[in-house]
Structure formats: C-alpha cells, structure tokens
Amino acid sequence: MGKGLTGNKKSSEVMEFRTSARRRIMQGCLGSRTRAQGPALRKLRALARESDKNRLVMATPETKAALVEMAFGSAAGEEFEAEAMAVLAMVGMGEAEAVEVVGREGRVARLGELLGGQGTTLESRVNAGAVVEAAAAASGAEARAVLGAAEGVMEGLVALVEEKANARAVRVGIRGLFALCLAKENQPRAVAAGAAAALARRVTAEARGRRSPRSPRWSVSAGRRAGAMRWSPAPGEARLLCAR
C-alpha cells in the first residue's frame, strides 16, 4: 500500500508539473512581444493537439480573449493570425468571446473571407469554420443570423462538407451548419448555398461504402414544395435540420 501511495504522489506531482508548464507557455504567449509570440503560439497549438486535458487547461477567459485579439487583425501578419486562429479553433470560445467576434463586422467578414475565399489553405478554412461553429454555439439566434448572412460563410461550410479526403473538414462543416441552422433565418440560406445537395452526395457515398463506419449517418428528405435536408448523426449527437 505504501508503494501505491508513493506512486500516486509521484503521478500527481508529474501532472502538476505538466499543468504548470502549460500555463507558463500560455503566459509567455500572452505576455511577450509580438515577435516572441509566434513560437509560443506554435507550442500552444502542439499542446492543444495532444489531449482534451491540455485544451481544458488553456481554456481560461484570459487566454481565449487574447487568442481572439491575435486571430483578427494582428500587426504581425497573416501567418501569425493563422496560428492564433488554429489554437482558438481547438480551444473554443465562450459567450464573451463570441460577442467579441460576432459583434464586430470586420471579424465576421474575415471569417467569411477565410471560409469562402480562393487562395486560402484547407487548414485555414477548417479553422475558420470551427471558429464560426464555436461562436454560433455560444450565441443566441440573432448572432447566428449575423454569421449566417455573412458573405462566404454558408458557402464555405458547404464546401467543407464536400471535402472527400479530410474527415475533420467534413465534421466542421456539418457542425457549423447545425449551429447556424438553429436560427430559422439561416435555414433557407443553407439550402440556397447547396447544403441539401451536399448532404445528398454524402448519403450516396455512404451507401456505396466509400465512407468510414465511424462517420456520421445521413438522411435527406426533399419534397417538391419544401426542399428539406435532415442530418441524422451517430447516436448521442444532435440532429441537423434545415428546411425552406
């Protein structure tokens, strides 16, 4: 029993050290000058990829607020913004951060540019889609409608759903559409952007056995008078319904 207690104590000390190390990296990123923030952001991104626990440690109000500021309009340039956006996409946002994004027209427009613009990388589009989903999930119907009405957002999410070789892109596109379509104003916008057709193609691909067994399950119903699309995901997940 003594050995067990000693082992538990050592394990606790290791976990405390790792948590402290993560926080030091976060403080270095938030407190350093712009030139030094780049490497710190890359370290944060690597840590965020490692585990849910790391992302939980990072998800403090101070860190999320700083990431929002760095992801939009940083003086260090687009590469720096992309790193901050990638970390923000993994850490997520609360209501306060969502307000800071949706409440500023320029930031909403930037998300639309990243999602729908030509010349942006797939990774940048996926990260922007994840930020849209996080902001919509933490907001009310009015804010969701603002996001859904932004040029390039709906079309960009539908394009992610259409990706054939990137499971994360498809997942982000689905969740983004679901979060936005909780606002009724966005339902016809999603259909007009081609979401129903994209879902139908996913159903066909799954039926032909081209999709992974762990992928979301889809069903599409469409009527002559009301074109509707319905997503029936794996057990335990929400249902996406957009109809016009």
N, C-alpha and C positions, 0 to 999 in steps of 0.2 A: 504493500500500500504506500510505503514511503517513496518507493521509486516512482509510483504512479503520480503522487503529488508533486514530486520533483519535475517529472516530465511535463505535467500540466503547467507548472510555474514557468518552465523554460519556453513552452509553446506560447504562453500568454505574453512573456517578455518579447519574443520574436514578433508577435502580432503587433504589440505596442510600438516596437521599433519601426516596423514597416509603415504603420499608420503615421508615425511621427515623420518618417522620411517623405511620405507622400505630401504631408502638409508643408514641409519645408520647401519642396519643389513648387507647390502652389503659391506659397508666399514669395518665393523667388520670382515666379512668373508675374505675379500681380504687383510686386513692389519694385521690380527692376526697370531700367530704362528700356526703350523700345528695342534697341539693338540686341540686348541680352534676353529679351522675352521670347525671341524665336526659338532658341534651343530649349528653353523651359517649356514652351508650348508643345514642342515635339515630345519631350519627356512625359508631359501630361497626357498627350494622345496615346503614347505607348502604354502608360499605366491604365488608361481608360479601357483599352482593348483587352487587358489581361483578365479582368474579373468584374463582376457586379459590385463586389465589395469596394474595389477601388473607385468605381463611379459613385458609389454612395458616399464615400469619404470626400470626394471632390464636390459633391452637390450642395455646397453651402451657399447661402444667399450672396455672400461677397464674391465668391468665385464665379457664380453664374452671371451676376451683374457685370463683372469685369469682362467675362467672355463675350457677352452681348456687345459691350462697347468696342472690344477689339475686333469682333467679327464684322462690324459695319463701320466703314469709313475710317479705318486705321491709316495713320500717316505713313506707316511702314510699307504699304503697298498690298497688292492683291494676294501675293503668296502668303504674307503674314495673316491676312484676313481669312484665307482658306484654311490655314492651320487652326485658327481660333474657331471658325465655323465647324470644323471637323470635331473638335473637342466638345463644343456646345451641342452638336448633334448627338453625341454619345452620353453626355451628362444630363441633358434635358433641361426643361425650364418649368418654373412655377408661374403663378398668376402675375406676380410682379414683373418678371422678365418678359412674359408675353405682352403685357401692357407696353413695355418699353419698345418692343418690336412692332406690334400692330398699331400702336398709337403714333408712329412716325411714318409718314407717307414714303419717304425716301428708303426706309428699310424694307417696307413691303415691296416696293418697286424693285429693290435689289434682289430680293428672293425670287421675284418673277423673272428677272434677267438671268439669274443663275440657272433656274429651272428650265426656262424656255429658250434661252439664248444659244446661238450657234457658237462654236469655238470653245465652250466650256467642257471640261472633262466630265466623264461619267461620275467620278467620285464627287466632284463639286456639286453636280446636280443631285446626287443622292443625299449628300449632307444638307443641301438647301431644302430638299423635300422633307428630311427628318426634322429640321427646324420648323418648317411650316406645320407639320403634324403636331409637334410638341406645343407650338403656340396655339394652334386651334384647339387641342385637347384641354389646354389650361384656360381657355377663354369662353365667353358666352356667345350666343348666336350672332350678335351684332359684329363682334370681332371676326368671327368665322366668315361672315358675309363679306367683310372687307378683304380678307385674304383670298376668298374665292373669286372676287371680282377683279383682282389684280391681274394685269396682262401677263400671260405666260405661266401662271400658277397651275390652273386646271390642265392646260395642255401639257405642261411639264410632268405633272403627276401621271397623266395617262401614258406619256412616253415611257416613264419608268415601269409602268405595268407591262408595257410591250417588250421590255428587255428580255432577251432569250437566254442569256448566259450569266445573269447576275441575280442571285436569289435575294440579296439584300435590296437591290433596286426595286424588284417586284414587291417585296414586303413593304418598303417605304411608300411606294406608290399606292398600294392598297390602303394602308393605314391613313395616309394623307387624305385620300378620297373619302374614307369613312368619317374622319374627324370633320372635314369641311361639310360633308353632306348632312351633318346633324343640324345645320342651318338650312331651312327649306329653300331659301333663295339660291343656294348652291346646287340644288338637285338638278334643275334644268340646265345649269351651266355645265355640270359634269357630263350630262348626256350629250349636250351640244359639242363638247370637247372630244367626244368619241369614246367615252368610258364604257358604254354598253357594248360597243363593238370590240373593244379591247378585252373585256371580260368574256365575251363570246368566243374569242380566239383562244383564250386561256382554257375554256371548257373543252374546246375541240382538241387542243394539245394534250390535255389531261386524258381525255377519252382515248387518244391514240397511244397512251403510255409513255409520252415524252417527258412527263413531269415526275418529280421525286415523290415517293409515297408520303413524305412528311410535308409536302406542300399544302397550302390551303385548298379546300374543296370549293368549287364554284358551281353556281347555277344561275342561269339567266332566263328571265321570263320577259317576253315582249308581246304587247298587243298592238293591234292596228291603231287603236285610238289612243293608247297610252303606252309609250315605249318605256319599259321599266327594266332596271338591272338590279339583280339581287346577288349579294355575295354571301355564301354560307361557309364560313371558315371552319377550321378544325375545332373540335369540342373545347369549350371553355373560353372561346374568343367571341367577340361581338359580331353582329351581322351588319353588313353594309347594304343600305337600300337607298337608291337614288331613283326618282321617278319624275316624269314630267306630265 
